[in-house]
């Protein structure tokens, strides 16, 4: 009888450990997906702009020639509407206003 209780306790411990390991693994995957960075490169006759962003915000930018970028204002807008929506609007505006392209 004692051996049976011992085996049941072992099975429960292994099961709980496995569930915890799976939860930790899922948490790590979610963290990596949420915090993975993407890069947008746009070019026109006015210059180039590169935006580095993740799901939550614009992380950094680089501009050349005649282009300017107000990081604080644009990053706040990206946070408010979501970076994917912001990037889509940015691409449309850049292509329309500067006759350029983005990739």
C-alpha positions as MATLAB code, in Angstrom:
seq = 'XXXXXXXXXXXXXXXXXXXXXXXXXXXXXXXXXXXXXXXXXXXXXXXXXXXXXXXXXXXXXXXXXXXXXXXXXXXXXXXXXXXXXXXXXXXXXXXXXXXXXXX';
ca = [
       0.000    0.000    0.000;
       2.831    2.387    0.868;
       4.491    1.632   -2.462;
       1.257    2.487   -4.310;
       0.997    5.861   -2.488;
       4.626    6.536   -3.262;
       4.065    5.846   -6.967;
       0.996    8.102   -7.053;
       2.953   10.931   -5.397;
       5.724   10.482   -7.963;
       3.241   10.596  -10.841;
       1.667   13.758   -9.415;
       5.067   15.437   -8.976;
       6.128   14.559  -12.528;
       2.791   15.784  -13.916;
       2.976   19.095  -12.049;
       6.586   19.562  -13.118;
       5.705   18.913  -16.742;
       2.809   21.379  -16.656;
       5.038   24.049  -15.098;
       7.751   23.447  -17.706;
       5.220   23.815  -20.522;
       3.859   27.048  -19.009;
       7.377   28.491  -18.690;
       8.157   27.523  -22.295;
       4.953   29.177  -23.527;
       5.801   32.308  -21.559;
       9.245   32.485  -23.130;
       7.812   32.062  -26.629;
       5.227   34.805  -25.993;
       7.931   37.124  -24.668;
      10.127   36.540  -27.713;
       7.248   37.135  -30.122;
       6.098   40.289  -28.341;
       9.582   41.742  -28.162;
      11.008   40.696  -31.503;
      12.119   43.663  -33.570;
      11.334   44.483  -37.161;
      12.944   46.967  -39.511;
      11.298   49.204  -42.120;
      13.483   50.849  -44.767;
      12.009   53.618  -46.932;
      13.756   55.507  -49.740;
      12.873   58.416  -51.986;
      14.640   61.233  -53.791;
      14.399   63.184  -50.484;
      16.465   60.626  -48.584;
      15.998   57.466  -46.592;
      14.431   56.574  -43.277;
      14.858   53.365  -41.331;
      12.546   52.537  -38.444;
      13.274   49.760  -35.964;
      10.183   48.729  -34.028;
       8.494   45.943  -32.125;
       4.893   45.178  -31.229;
       4.838   47.902  -28.569;
       6.869   50.869  -29.849;
       9.339   52.417  -32.273;
      12.741   51.536  -30.859;
      15.014   53.661  -33.037;
      15.217   55.496  -36.339;
      17.760   56.837  -38.808;
      17.141   59.499  -41.463;
      19.281   60.937  -44.241;
      19.286   63.999  -46.477;
      16.176   66.223  -46.363;
      13.939   63.960  -44.273;
      13.136   64.579  -40.606;
      11.394   62.449  -37.988;
       9.987   63.612  -34.644;
      10.620   60.484  -32.607;
       8.662   61.455  -29.497;
       5.493   62.402  -31.378;
       5.643   59.486  -33.806;
       6.412   56.917  -31.108;
       3.485   58.156  -29.011;
       1.197   57.809  -32.038;
       2.514   54.290  -32.683;
       1.801   53.340  -29.068;
      -1.727   54.765  -29.276;
      -2.808   53.085  -32.532;
      -0.470   50.078  -32.447;
       2.797   49.757  -34.306;
       1.450   47.580  -37.137;
      -1.274   50.130  -37.883;
       1.243   52.958  -37.573;
       3.694   51.268  -39.956;
       0.948   50.667  -42.538;
      -0.084   54.331  -42.363;
       3.561   55.437  -42.484;
       4.223   53.411  -45.637;
       1.130   54.818  -47.358;
       2.066   58.387  -46.439;
       5.721   57.957  -47.448;
       4.892   56.459  -50.834;
       2.237   59.117  -51.497;
       4.038   62.185  -50.144;
       7.608   61.407  -51.202;
       7.023   59.176  -54.239;
       9.242   56.562  -52.637;
       9.114   52.948  -51.639;
       9.400   50.960  -48.433;
      10.557   47.439  -47.740;
];
